[in-house]
Amino acid sequence: MSKFIGSQEVADVKVSGEKTPRGSDIVEVLYKDGKRELIPMPMFEAIGTDEAVDDTRLRDLRVLAIAKEVIEVFAEYDIKFNEIEQLQQVIKSTQDENYVRAQNVLWGTPEKRWLDMWRVLAKAGV
């Protein structure tokens, strides 16, 4: 039976030998058109379908998989409703800093501010 990621048909999947920060395998996906992509196994399992799907459905599958994990983490750490906004701010700050860092690497701009997640968390008092 064929497997698809969005509209692309998968030809082969191999464990790459790399791991995510949480220890999940990263798989190398080879598509029928010859393109290759590295995807963490939990995401591959969440978005791999038996039929081709459009980009909107692919995005929905990705977001729902992540939302499920985030909600489980909230429950695991007993995150209260009134703590979610601060958590979102910390995540957004980290994301913004990583974006700036990626842009600086892409364009060869010397880094003026290099904040990693741990510094952002420390600033937030975590």
N, C-alpha and C positions, 0 to 999 in steps of 0.2 A: 504494500500500500504506500502511496506517495505521501510525503510530508511537505508542508508549505510553511514559509515564514512570509506573511502577507501574500503578495501575488507571486513570489519567487518559489519555484519548486526546488526542494533540497535533493541533492544528489548523494551526499555522504556527510556523516557527522563523526568526528574523532575527538577524543579527549586530548586537549592540548598539552597537558602536564602542568599548566598554570592553575592557580587557585585565586579565588576572590579573597578579600580581607576576612570574610567570615568562614573561609575554608571550603567553599563550593568549587567544584570543578568548573573550568572554563573549557567550552567545546569549540572546535573549529568547524564551521559549517561551510560546506562546499555546495554552491548552487549549480543547477543545470547549465546556467549561462557562463560558468567558469569563475564567477566572483567567489571570494572567500570572506568570511566574517567570524570574529571571535565573539562568543556570547556566553555569559554565565549559565550554567546548567539550569538553575531555577527559572531563569527568564526563558530559556529555550523551551522548557517544559510548559511554561505558561502561554507562550505565543505560537508554538508549533501546532498547526491544524491539519486535518485530513483533506481540506479543500482550500483553494486560494481564497483570500479575503482581501478587501480593499484597505487602503491606508487608515481610514477612520476606524475600522474594526480592529486592525492591528494595534493602533494607538490605545483603543479601549482595553484590549487584552493586556497590554503593557501596564497601563495605569491601574487597572483592577488588581493585577498581581502585586504591584508595589503597595497599593492602598491596603491590601490584606496584611502584608508584612508590617506596615507602619501601625496599623490598628492593633496587631498582636504585640508589638513592642510597647505601645501605649499601655496595654493591659498588663504586660509583664512588669513594667516599671511603675505602674499605678499612677500614670499621668492624669492629672486632674484637668477638667475643662478649662479652668482659669489659667493653666500653665501652657496651653497650646499656643497662644499668641507669642509668648516669649520663645518657645521652641521654634516656631515658624521664623521668627526674626533671626535666631542663631543660624538656622539652616540657610536662610536667604543670604545672610552675611557671608557664610562660607561659600555658597554658590557664586556670589558676586566676586569674591576674591579669587576663586578658582578660574572664573571666566577671564578676569583681568590678567591673571598669570598665564593662561593659555594664549590670550591675544598677544601678550608680550613675547612669549616664546615664538609664536607664529610670525610676528613681524620683526623679531630680533631687537625689540626695545629693552633696554636695561630695566630691570625690576626696581621700582621705587619702593614698593610695599610688597612684601612677601609674607602674607599671613597664612598659616596653615590652620586647619580646623581646631587644633589644640589651643592656639592663641586666641581664636575667636571664642572658644568655650571659656577660656580663662578670663577674657574680658567680660563675659556674661556672668562671671562668678560661679561657674560650674566646676 
